[in-house]
Amino acid sequence: MKPLTTDRTPHAGLPNELLQTIFDQVPRSSLAQLVLVSRQWHAVGSPLLYRHIYIRTLVHWHRLVACCTGSSKPPLWLRSSVTSLVLRPSPRLIPRSSTGLLRNARGLVTDRDVEDQGYVRIQQVDLDNTGLERLLIQKNDGDDSENYTDMDTTIKEAEWLTKVTDMEMAQVLTQCPQLVYLQVSGCTQIGDATMYALAGRVGSSSAGGGGGMRGLWLDLTRHITPVAWMTFIHAEQKKKNNLQQQQHHTLSSSSLLHHLDLSYCGFVTDTCLTKALPVWTSSITHLRLCSLYDITDETVLAIAQHCPQLRLLHLSRCFRITNHSLIQLAASPMTSTLVYLSLAFLNQVNEQGIKSLVHSCEFLRVLDISGTGINPMFKQIIIHQWDQDREQKKWGKVRYQEEPVLLL
């Protein structure tokens, strides 16, 4: 469809506010055509079209990078519209030898290196999806797999994420000052340049509200250093202070971080977290800290002090955590909000520490106790007793998750 050269259309006289209300109800996949109807529709629809950038192939990522770094001036929608950037594994790939399915791949853009390895893409990217729908899930609707499980990096579809470079990401983020959600799970090359770019953003009141990030998923990134992390934290603290001044000391938690995932990030220490968590007191609801081998009970005590609104807490494979901090956690305000908890493979934690949480968290629904120090001979009896105690309190039943522990 070619864009019209004039605004003399039957709908050109509609007020922009009314058009925006209508466009808010239109599927994202249709917005690309609507913005071509007239100049007015383009002006109203473009900010909605580019509000969420959802990328699932390397070729589309390179197009975005070229748009941000080309010789011509980056488009206005980058600086004024983009509030979320989500990078996820590719849609389904199959070997080229599967000729029976090739007709489904006709016309789909496939990464060059994927084609060179003999694979083709057979699924479209869901243009109606922003990539944030299940990441931002808040309620226990019976489907918490996205909220609870780690990203599977063994699948072929996830390989393209490892080719996203730190400098490319920094160049894109520099052009997106309104960004409040960044999901780069599996982008192993992400490092300090990305964190400095996040720290250097200057949000305006139109989208970011002058506040900081609201969602940050950095799991499996490999090259971030504590210095770059603390630079980002200082920038977030400054934005928080500015927001407090603008709002006369009445700060809305909606302008601050809610989701943070630092799983598998080797730079994370107790100091990194004890300095960061006070910045997001009363706002953070989802915290994933899986496979952080340097954090200790000090971090858990900071969580107890500064995270009263947590709905999800993952501490899987943080081997230095003990019962001592879990008992302190069970006495914190967080117990009135916690729904999802993972203590998987905390071998210094046993039924004493876990019991304190089961008996304190009224709304707890999912608890991963795989590989913990609970006596295996009495585990079923212990869990049955926990269930009885919760039933007497008329609390909901907890679903205990246990993965098999393989001994080689």
C-alpha positions as CSV (number, residue, x, y, z in Angstrom):
1,M,0.0,0.0,0.0
2,K,1.4,3.4,-1.0
3,P,1.2,6.3,1.4
4,L,-1.1,9.1,0.4
5,T,0.4,12.4,-0.6
6,T,-2.4,14.4,0.9
7,D,-4.6,14.3,4.0
8,R,-7.8,14.7,2.0
9,T,-9.4,11.5,3.2
10,P,-12.8,10.9,4.8
11,H,-11.1,10.4,8.2
12,A,-8.6,13.3,8.0
13,G,-10.7,15.5,10.2
14,L,-10.8,13.2,13.2
15,P,-9.1,14.7,16.3
16,N,-5.7,13.2,17.1
17,E,-6.9,12.1,20.5
18,L,-9.8,10.1,19.1
19,L,-7.5,8.5,16.5
20,Q,-5.1,7.5,19.2
21,T,-7.9,6.0,21.3
22,I,-8.9,3.9,18.2
23,F,-5.3,2.9,17.3
24,D,-4.8,1.7,20.9
25,Q,-7.4,-1.0,20.2
26,V,-5.9,-2.0,16.8
27,P,-3.7,-5.1,16.7
28,R,0.0,-4.2,16.3
29,S,0.2,-6.2,13.1
30,S,-2.3,-3.8,11.5
31,L,-0.7,-0.5,12.6
32,A,2.0,-0.7,9.8
33,Q,-0.7,-0.4,7.2
34,L,-2.8,2.2,9.1
35,V,0.1,4.7,9.3
36,L,0.3,4.7,5.5
37,V,-3.2,6.1,5.1
38,S,-2.4,9.7,5.6
39,R,0.1,12.1,7.2
40,Q,-2.2,12.5,10.2
41,W,-2.6,8.8,10.7
42,H,1.2,8.4,10.3
43,A,1.9,11.0,13.0
44,V,-0.6,9.5,15.4
45,G,0.1,5.8,14.7
46,S,3.9,5.7,14.4
47,P,4.6,6.2,18.2
48,L,2.3,3.3,18.9
49,L,3.8,1.2,16.1
50,Y,7.4,1.6,17.4
51,R,6.6,1.7,21.1
52,H,7.7,-1.9,21.5
53,I,10.5,-3.3,19.4
54,Y,10.5,-7.1,19.4
55,I,13.3,-8.8,17.5
56,R,13.8,-12.6,17.0
57,T,16.3,-12.9,14.1
58,L,19.8,-11.6,13.6
59,V,18.9,-10.0,10.2
60,H,16.2,-7.9,11.8
61,W,18.6,-6.9,14.6
62,H,21.2,-5.7,12.0
63,R,18.4,-3.6,10.3
64,L,17.7,-1.9,13.6
65,V,21.4,-1.3,14.2
66,A,21.8,0.2,10.7
67,C,18.8,2.5,11.4
68,C,20.6,3.8,14.5
69,T,24.1,4.1,13.1
70,G,23.5,4.9,9.4
71,S,24.8,8.0,7.7
72,S,21.4,9.6,7.7
73,K,19.9,11.0,10.9
74,P,18.1,8.3,13.0
75,P,14.3,8.5,12.7
76,L,12.4,10.6,15.2
77,W,10.4,7.5,16.4
78,L,13.6,6.1,18.0
79,R,14.0,9.0,20.4
80,S,10.4,9.7,21.1
81,S,8.6,6.4,21.0
82,V,10.6,3.3,21.9
83,T,9.9,2.2,25.5
84,S,10.8,-1.5,25.3
85,L,13.4,-3.6,23.4
86,V,13.1,-7.3,23.6
87,L,15.4,-9.9,22.0
88,R,14.2,-13.5,22.1
89,P,15.2,-16.8,20.4
90,S,14.2,-17.2,16.7
91,P,10.9,-18.7,15.7
92,R,11.1,-22.4,14.9
93,L,14.0,-23.7,12.7
94,I,14.2,-27.0,10.8
95,P,16.9,-28.6,8.7
96,R,16.7,-27.8,5.0
97,S,16.5,-31.5,4.3
98,S,13.0,-31.6,5.7
99,T,11.6,-30.8,2.2
100,G,8.0,-31.5,3.1
101,L,8.0,-28.4,5.3
102,L,9.9,-26.1,3.1
103,R,6.8,-24.6,1.5
104,N,5.9,-23.2,4.9
105,A,9.3,-21.3,5.0
106,R,8.8,-19.6,1.6
107,G,9.3,-15.8,1.9
108,L,10.6,-15.9,5.5
109,V,13.8,-14.0,6.1
110,T,16.4,-16.4,7.6
111,D,19.8,-15.5,9.1
112,R,22.6,-16.1,6.7
113,D,24.7,-18.2,9.1
114,V,21.6,-20.3,9.9
115,E,21.1,-21.0,6.2
116,D,24.8,-21.8,5.8
117,Q,24.4,-24.4,8.5
118,G,21.5,-26.0,6.6
119,Y,18.5,-24.6,8.5
120,V,15.5,-22.6,7.5
121,R,12.9,-20.7,9.5
122,I,9.3,-22.0,9.2
123,Q,7.4,-19.7,11.5
124,Q,6.5,-16.0,11.2
125,V,7.4,-13.6,14.0
126,D,4.2,-12.8,15.9
127,L,3.7,-9.2,15.0
128,D,0.9,-8.8,17.6
129,N,3.3,-9.7,20.4
130,T,5.5,-7.2,22.2
131,G,7.7,-9.8,23.8
132,L,6.7,-8.5,27.3
133,E,3.3,-10.1,27.8
134,R,4.4,-13.1,29.8
135,L,7.6,-11.5,31.2
136,L,5.4,-9.0,32.9
137,I,2.8,-11.5,34.2
138,Q,1.6,-10.4,37.6
139,K,-1.1,-12.8,38.6
140,N,-1.1,-16.6,39.2
141,D,-3.3,-17.6,36.2
142,G,-2.2,-21.2,36.2
143,D,0.5,-20.7,33.5
144,D,3.6,-19.5,35.3
145,S,6.2,-21.3,33.1
146,E,7.7,-18.1,31.7
147,N,7.8,-16.6,35.2
148,Y,9.5,-19.6,36.7
149,T,11.8,-21.4,34.3
150,D,15.3,-20.4,33.1
151,M,16.0,-19.7,29.5
152,D,16.9,-22.7,27.4
153,T,20.2,-21.8,25.6
154,T,20.7,-25.3,24.2
155,I,18.2,-24.8,21.4
156,K,19.3,-23.8,17.9
157,E,16.9,-20.9,17.9
158,A,18.8,-19.1,20.7
159,E,22.2,-19.1,19.0
160,W,21.6,-15.8,17.2
161,L,21.5,-13.9,20.5
162,T,25.2,-14.7,21.1
163,K,26.1,-12.7,18.0
164,V,24.6,-9.4,19.3
165,T,27.7,-7.3,20.2
166,D,28.1,-5.0,23.1
167,M,28.8,-2.0,20.9
168,E,25.8,-2.6,18.7
169,M,23.5,-2.7,21.8
170,A,25.1,0.5,23.2
171,Q,24.6,2.3,19.9
172,V,20.9,1.3,19.8
173,L,20.3,2.2,23.5
174,T,21.9,5.6,23.0
175,Q,19.1,6.4,20.4
176,C,16.3,5.3,22.8
177,P,16.2,7.7,25.8
178,Q,12.6,6.7,26.6
179,L,13.4,3.0,27.1
180,V,12.2,1.4,30.3
181,Y,12.2,-2.3,29.5
182,L,15.2,-4.1,28.2
183,Q,15.3,-7.9,27.7
184,V,18.6,-9.2,26.4
185,S,18.6,-12.7,28.0
186,G,21.2,-14.9,26.3
187,C,23.1,-12.0,24.6
188,T,26.4,-13.2,26.0
189,Q,28.5,-10.5,24.5
190,I,26.6,-7.7,26.3
191,G,29.0,-5.8,28.6
192,D,30.1,-2.4,30.0
193,A,29.2,-0.4,26.9
194,T,25.6,-1.4,27.3
195,M,25.5,-0.5,31.0
196,Y,27.1,2.9,30.3
197,A,24.6,3.5,27.6
198,L,21.7,2.7,30.0
199,A,23.3,5.0,32.6
200,G,23.6,7.8,30.1
201,R,20.0,7.9,28.9
202,V,18.0,11.0,29.6
203,G,14.3,10.1,29.8
204,S,11.7,12.8,29.3
205,S,8.2,13.1,30.8
206,S,6.4,11.7,27.8
207,A,7.2,8.0,28.2
208,G,9.7,7.3,30.9
209,G,8.2,9.8,33.3
210,G,11.7,11.0,34.1
211,G,12.2,7.8,36.1
212,G,14.5,4.8,35.5
213,M,14.3,1.3,34.1
214,R,11.1,-0.7,35.0
215,G,12.3,-4.1,33.7
216,L,15.9,-5.3,33.1
217,W,16.7,-8.9,32.1
218,L,20.5,-9.4,31.8
219,D,20.7,-13.1,32.5
220,L,23.6,-14.9,30.8
221,T,25.4,-11.7,29.9
222,R,29.2,-12.3,30.4
223,H,31.2,-9.1,30.2
224,I,29.6,-6.7,32.6
225,T,32.0,-5.5,35.4
226,P,31.1,-4.2,38.9
227,V,32.3,-0.7,37.9
228,A,29.9,-0.5,35.0
229,W,27.0,-1.9,37.1
230,M,27.6,0.6,39.9
231,T,27.7,3.4,37.3
232,F,24.3,2.3,36.2
233,I,23.0,2.1,39.8
234,H,24.3,5.7,40.5
235,A,22.4,6.9,37.4
236,E,19.2,5.1,38.6
237,Q,19.5,6.7,42.0
238,K,20.0,10.1,40.4
239,K,16.9,9.7,38.3
240,K,14.9,8.6,41.4
241,N,16.0,11.7,43.3
242,N,15.1,13.9,40.4
243,L,11.7,12.3,40.2
244,Q,11.1,12.8,43.9
245,Q,11.9,16.5,43.5
246,Q,9.6,16.9,40.6
247,Q,6.7,15.1,42.4
248,H,7.3,16.9,45.7
249,H,8.5,13.8,47.5
250,T,5.5,11.6,46.5
251,L,7.2,9.0,44.3
252,S,5.2,6.4,42.4
253,S,6.8,3.0,42.4
254,S,5.5,2.5,38.8
255,S,8.3,4.7,37.6
256,L,11.0,2.4,39.1
257,L,12.3,-1.1,38.5
258,H,9.9,-4.0,39.0
259,H,11.7,-6.8,37.2
260,L,15.4,-7.7,37.6
261,D,17.2,-10.8,36.3
262,L,20.9,-11.1,36.9
263,S,21.1,-14.9,36.7
264,Y,24.4,-16.3,35.6
265,C,26.1,-12.9,35.6
266,G,29.5,-13.5,37.0
267,F,30.2,-9.9,38.2
268,V,27.4,-10.0,40.8
269,T,28.6,-9.9,44.4
270,D,27.0,-9.0,47.7
271,T,28.2,-5.5,47.3
272,C,26.7,-5.1,43.9
273,L,23.3,-6.1,45.3
274,T,23.3,-4.4,48.7
275,K,24.1,-1.1,46.9
276,A,21.5,-1.6,44.3
277,L,18.4,-2.9,46.1
278,P,17.9,0.2,48.3
279,V,17.4,2.2,45.0
280,W,14.3,0.1,44.2
281,T,12.8,-0.3,47.7
282,S,9.0,-0.8,47.5
283,S,9.0,-1.2,43.7
284,I,10.8,-4.4,42.8
285,T,8.4,-7.4,42.4
286,H,10.4,-10.0,40.5
287,L,14.0,-10.8,41.3
288,R,16.0,-13.6,39.7
289,L,19.5,-14.3,41.1
290,C,20.2,-17.8,39.8
291,S,23.7,-19.3,39.7
292,L,25.5,-16.4,41.5
293,Y,28.3,-18.2,43.3
294,D,29.6,-15.2,45.2
295,I,26.5,-14.0,46.9
296,T,25.9,-15.0,50.5
297,D,23.4,-14.5,53.3
298,E,24.3,-10.8,53.2
299,T,22.3,-10.5,49.9
300,V,19.3,-12.3,51.3
301,L,19.3,-10.1,54.4
302,A,19.3,-7.0,52.0
303,I,16.3,-8.5,50.2
304,A,14.5,-8.9,53.5
305,Q,15.1,-5.3,54.3
306,H,14.6,-3.6,50.9
307,C,12.1,-5.8,48.9
308,P,8.8,-5.8,50.7
309,Q,6.8,-6.2,47.5
310,L,8.4,-9.3,46.0
311,R,6.1,-11.7,44.2
312,L,8.9,-13.9,42.7
313,L,12.3,-14.7,44.1
314,H,14.8,-17.1,42.5
315,L,18.0,-18.1,44.4
316,S,18.7,-21.3,42.6
317,R,22.3,-22.6,42.8
318,C,23.5,-19.7,45.1
319,F,25.3,-22.3,47.1
320,R,26.6,-20.0,49.9
321,I,23.1,-19.2,51.2
322,T,22.1,-20.8,54.5
323,N,19.2,-21.3,56.8
324,H,20.2,-18.2,58.8
325,S,19.1,-15.7,56.1
326,L,16.0,-17.7,55.1
327,I,14.7,-17.5,58.7
328,Q,15.3,-13.7,58.7
329,L,13.5,-13.5,55.3
330,A,10.5,-15.3,56.8
331,A,10.2,-12.4,59.3
332,S,10.2,-9.7,56.6
333,P,7.2,-7.9,55.1
334,M,7.9,-9.8,51.8
335,T,6.0,-12.8,53.2
336,S,2.7,-11.0,52.5
337,T,3.3,-10.8,48.8
338,L,5.6,-13.8,47.8
339,V,4.0,-16.2,45.3
340,Y,7.0,-17.9,43.5
341,L,10.1,-19.0,45.2
342,S,13.0,-21.1,44.0
343,L,15.6,-22.5,46.5
344,A,16.8,-25.2,44.1
345,F,20.2,-26.8,44.9
346,L,20.9,-24.7,48.0
347,N,22.7,-27.6,49.7
348,Q,23.3,-25.6,52.9
349,V,19.5,-25.1,53.3
350,N,17.3,-27.8,54.9
351,E,13.8,-28.2,56.3
352,Q,14.5,-25.8,59.1
353,G,15.0,-22.7,56.9
354,I,12.4,-23.7,54.3
355,K,9.8,-24.4,56.9
356,S,10.0,-20.9,58.2
357,L,9.1,-19.6,54.7
358,V,6.3,-22.1,54.1
359,H,4.7,-21.2,57.5
360,S,5.1,-17.4,56.9
361,C,4.2,-16.8,53.2
362,E,0.4,-17.0,53.0
363,F,0.2,-16.5,49.2
364,L,3.1,-18.8,48.3
365,R,2.0,-21.1,45.4
366,V,5.2,-22.5,43.8
367,L,8.3,-23.6,45.7
368,D,11.3,-25.3,44.0
369,I,13.2,-27.5,46.6
370,S,15.2,-29.5,44.1
371,G,18.6,-30.6,45.5
372,T,18.1,-28.8,48.9
373,G,19.4,-30.3,52.1
374,I,16.1,-31.7,53.2
375,N,16.5,-35.2,54.6
376,P,15.4,-37.4,51.6
377,M,14.2,-40.2,53.9
378,F,11.6,-38.0,55.5
379,K,11.0,-35.5,52.7
380,Q,7.4,-36.6,52.0
381,I,6.5,-36.7,55.6
382,I,7.9,-33.2,56.1
383,I,6.0,-31.8,53.1
384,H,2.8,-33.5,54.2
385,Q,3.2,-31.8,57.6
386,W,3.7,-28.4,55.9
387,D,0.6,-28.9,53.9
388,Q,-1.4,-29.8,57.0
389,D,-0.1,-26.7,58.8
390,R,-1.2,-24.4,55.9
391,E,-4.5,-26.1,55.6
392,Q,-5.2,-25.4,59.3
393,K,-4.5,-21.7,58.6
394,K,-6.8,-21.9,55.6
395,W,-4.0,-20.9,53.3
396,G,-3.6,-22.1,49.7
397,K,-1.7,-25.2,48.9
398,V,1.9,-25.0,47.7
399,R,3.1,-26.8,44.5
400,Y,6.5,-28.2,45.3
401,Q,8.8,-28.6,42.3
402,E,11.6,-31.1,42.3
403,E,14.0,-31.8,39.5
404,P,15.9,-35.1,39.7
405,V,19.5,-34.8,40.9
406,L,21.9,-36.8,38.7
407,L,24.9,-38.3,40.4
408,L,27.8,-39.1,38.0
